[in-house]
Amino acid sequence: MFLTFATVILLSLRQIRRQLVPLRQLSDAAGALSRGDFQSRVEIRTEDEFAHLGRTFNEMAASIQRSFEIITRSNEIGVSLTRQQD
């Protein structure tokens, strides 16, 4: 009975650690995104909800990056137009 209990505990710990890796990757990437690193992406190689969440995060980061680039270009155009005398 002790051997069964120990096996269950070890397998549970292994599964918990396996799930913490994608969470750490997502957390790190979200932190980078919040600091303005819009090229931050995650690569999660599982076939579960974490992989779906990783793909969704990457799509969101790409969308934010595109939006930021559009805003930056629009701002540059606005600055150029205000400099024109004619």
Secondary structure, DSSP 8 states (H G I E B T S, - for coil): -HHHHHHHHHHHHHHHHHHHHHHHHHHHHHHHHHTT-TT-------SSHHHHHHHHHHHHHHHHHHHHHHHHHHHHHHHHHHH---
